């Protein structure tokens, strides 16, 4: 194949993609059948099938059992604001702080339990593999709809047998890492976030209301106090429904 020449299935997929983008094939419209694609583009059954697979992998179409393949409704991306901690009087939640908008109807469900640190978590917290950590899993909702998953780990060597051992219980339950750590004499002075992308796991997409394999954004976040990690977390959001928006101060 000459340099720069696309395989036939990608050319077909590209033309169908353009029709979806310009509204020629609007949401909920049935995608042309394999036989029609074959006839219209003069390609083989194999090429037609591969083109449909490309569109499905990209999340542009979805199969409906016994009915065919249809153009998916494309969600309008919702911004997820990342601004770091801000002093906020009263009882403003950390979730609402991160959304940076008091109009956001944010809520969450959580579950905490102790476990041994895995090699990856131990490396991020700079502790030994197998040391005990408190793992807390969250499902965040915005306006009642699942929007974000988060799993956080805190070293029990720091928080064990203190009032903040359980992130969502006790006198500072639900108040966020900075405030909780300050209560036990640890001043958080640095937050690092690394953003990447990968296919969503089946169990993640089940909770988030998406299709397994569709792309998710993953934020690996670590809070540090004096260079010592006090909490690390993986935040997962569906890439087709969200955009990360960072507000960074100029110094």
N, C-alpha and C positions, 0 to 999 in steps of 0.2 A: 504494500500500500504506500503510495507516494507520501512524502512528508506533508503534514498539514491536512491530509484528506481524512474526513471522518468516516467511520464505519456506517453502513446503511442504517442500522438500527438507531444510531445516535442522530442521524439526519431526520429520520421519521419522528423520533421522540422530540427533537428540537422544534419541528414544525407544529406538532400537537401542543407542545409547551407554549409556543407563541399564541396559538388559538385560545388556549386557556387564559393566558395573560391579557389578551386584548378583548376577551369577552365573547369571541365567536363560539367557544364552548363554555358557557356560564356554569356556575356551581349547580350541582344536582343533575346536570345533563349527562346522559349516558355516553360514554366514550364509544367512538366507532368500533364495531366488532372487528375481530381479527380478520375475517373474510373481507370486510370493507377496506380495512387498512391495506391488506394485500393487493386488492384491486386498484385502489386509489393511488398508491405509491409505486405499484409495480414491483413489489418485493415478495419474498418467500414467507411462508407461515412462520418460520423460525425468526426472521427479522421482525415481523409484526409482533410476535410474542415478546421478543426481547425489548422492543420499544415500549410496550405496555408495562413491562417489568421496571424499566427505568423510571417511568412516570409514577409508578406505585412506590418505588423506593424513595423518590423525592417527596412523597407525601402529597402529590398533586391530585391523585385519584385513589379511590378505594373500591375494593371488591365487595359486592353485596350478594350473599348466598342465594343462588337460584335466580338472580336477576341480571347480573352483569357488572361492569365496571363503570363507576360514576365519578365526575369531577367533584372534588371535595370543596366545601366551603372554606375559604381562606380567612383565618382569623386576623383581626387587626392587632398588630403587636402592642402589648401593654408594657410601658416602661417600668423597669425595676430600678429604683434609684439607689445608688450606693454612695453614701455620704460620710460613713464613719459615725462615731458617737458624737452626739451633741447634748449639752446640758439641756434638760427639758423638765421644767417644774411639773408638779402634780404627778399623775400616774400614766403619762404617755408611754405606750408600750414600745419596746425596742423594734418590733415589727413595723409599727407606724413611723418610728424614727427613720428606719431604713427606706420606707416608701416616700418619706419627705413630703407628705401631703396629709393633713389632718382629715381630709374628706375620704380617705381610703378606709373602707370597712374591713379591717383586717382582723382575723381570728386564727387560732391555731389549736391543734391537738398535739399532745406530747406524751412520751413514755420514757422513763429513765430506768437504767439498770446497770449494775456493775459488771465488768468483764475484764479479761486480760488484754493488755495492749498488743495489737498485731504488730508485725514488723514495720508496716507503713505508718501506723499511728505512733508507734514508739519513736520512729525517726523524726516525725513532725513535732512531737512534744519533747524531744531530746531526753527520753527516759529509756530504761531497759525494756526489751521485749518481754512481755509477760507481766509487767507491773500493772497494778490494778488502776483502772480508769472508770469514770462514770460516763456512760454513753447515753445520750438523749436524742431520740428521734422525733422530728416535728413534721407535721403536715400543715402547711399554711394555706389559708383560704382568703381570697379577695372577693368581696361582694357575694360570699357564699360558695364560690367556685374554687376547686383546688388550683393552686398557682405555684407552689414551691415546696420542695422537700429539703430537709436539712438534717444531718446527723452530726452531732458534736461530741467531742471527747475532752474530759478534764482530768488531770492527774489527781488521784485521791491522796497522793503524798502531800498535795497542797490544800485540797478542800475537804478531805476526810475528817469527820468529827468536828466540823464547823457548821455554823448556821446556813451556809450556802452550798453544802454538799449536794443537795438536790436542786437543780436549776429552776424548777417550776414549783417548789414547795418552800415553806418557811417564811420568815419575815421579808425576804427580798425575792421571793418566788416570781419569776417572769420579768425581772427588772433588767436583765442584760448583763453581759460579762463585765463591762467596765465598772458598773456600780456594785456588782456582787463581789468582785475581787477587791475593790477598795474597802469593803466592809471587813476584810480579813488582812488588811495592811499591804495589799499588792496594788501598785499603781500602774495601770496599763498605759504604756507610752508609745506603742507601735502596733499597727495592724497591717498584715500583709495578705493580699488576695492575688491568687493566680487563677486566670480564667482559661478554660479549655472547652472542647466539645467532643462528644462521643455519641454512639447510638444509645438510646434509652433502654434500660433493662426492662424485662417484662413486668417485674414486680413494681418498678418505679412508675411505668406508664399506666398500670392498673390503678394506682392511687391518684395519678395526675390526670387521668382521663384521656390518654393518648394512645398511639399505636406503637407497640414494641418495635424497636429499631429506628424510630424517628429520632432525629438529632436533639440532644439536650445540651444546655450549657452547664458546666460544672465549675463552681467557684470553690477553690481550696483556700479557706481563710484561717489565719492563725493570729491570735492576740498574744502579745508579749509584754512582760513587765520587767524592765531592766535587762532585756535580752533573753529572759527566761520565758518560754512558751507556757501560757496558763490555760489556753483552750485552742483547739483546732476543730474545724468543721468542714464538711462537704455540703454545699448548697446546690441543688439541682433544679433547673427550670426548663420547660420545653422551649426550644429555640424558635419554633414557629409562632409562639404566642407571646414572646417577651423579647425585649431589648434591654441590655444592661446600660444604665446611664450613670456615669461617674461625675460627681461634683468635687473637684480637687482644688484646694486653696492655693493661691499664688503667694509664695514667700519671698 
